[in-house]
């Protein structure tokens, strides 16, 4: 768990690459989006910022722990491992 905290701290300092918002102009508020293989949650974050409800599935334990830290206060994103 320590390494997930460290990676999350580095994320807060450096950030992660952000997908281009222009590719998702079709998203409407309250749409339900499934992010399968969510990795670090870059797309899930973008979808949630556009108002969608996101169900993010991630099988890798490290990435799941990272996303749990990243989205702990975001009620629009539900995580499933």
N, C-alpha and C positions, 0 to 999 in steps of 0.2 A: 504494500500500500504506500510505502514511502516514495517509491519511484513515481507513482501516479501523482502524488502531491507535488513532487519536484517538477515533473513535466507540466502540470497545471500552472505552477508558479512561472515557469519559463513562458508558457502560453500567455499569461497575463502581461508579462514584460514585453515579449516580442510579437505576440499575436500569431495567427495562423493565416495561410493564404486564403483569400476570400474569393469564392466563385463570382463570376460576373453577374450582376443583378439583371442586366438587360435580357438575359436568356430566359428569365422566368416571369415575363410580363403577364402571362396568362393566369398566374395565381391570383385567387380571390380570397378575401378574408373569410375565415372559418372553413376553408376547404380542408379535407382530410388527406394528408400526404403520408405515404409509407416510404421511409428511407431504409432500404435493405442494404446491409453492409455499410453502416453509417460511419465507420472508422472513427475519426476524431470529432465528427459532428459539424463539419463546415457547411454542408448543404442543409442539414437540419436547422442550423442557426439561421441561415438565409431564409428558409421557408417560414420559420417562426416569425422573423422580423417582418415578413410580408403579410402576417396575420393568419397564416394557416395553422391548423393543429397537426402536429407531427408525431408519428409513431416510428421511432428509430430502433432498428434491430441491429445488434452488433455481437457476433459470437466471440470475438477476441477479448479475453479477460482484461488485459491492460487498457485497450481502447474503451471498453465498457466502463471501467473505473474512472478513466479520464472524463468521459462524457457525463458520468454521474456527478462529478464535481462541477463540470462546466454548466450543466443545466439544473442544478439542485434548486434554484429559485425560479425556474421558468416553467410555469404550469402548462404552456402550450406544447411542450415536448415530453412525450412518454417514452421511456427507455425499456427495451426488452433484450435480454441476453439469451 
